Amino acid sequence: MSENTKVYTLKATCKKCGHDFTYTRTGNLMGSPRSVCDTCNRRKGAALRLHVISVEE
């Protein structure tokens, strides 16, 4: 499993300001997630609640 070409569409909710946004991510979800809220710029991974919307192979 060295090559993982799945594309994940994720929904993130900031626990600090409540802003919802979506983004896509390629590869392994076990790495570091995007951890910056577009609205309040809180830079903590734990500040975002992530939900996988779809996975494309």
DADA-V483745 format. One line per field, one symbol per residue. ss: DSSP state (H for helix, E for strand, L for the rest). A space follows every 10 residues. Layout:
ss->???
//
This chain:
ss->LLLLLLEEEE EEEELLLLLE EEEEEELLLL LLLLLLLLLL LLLLHHHEEE EEEEEEL
//
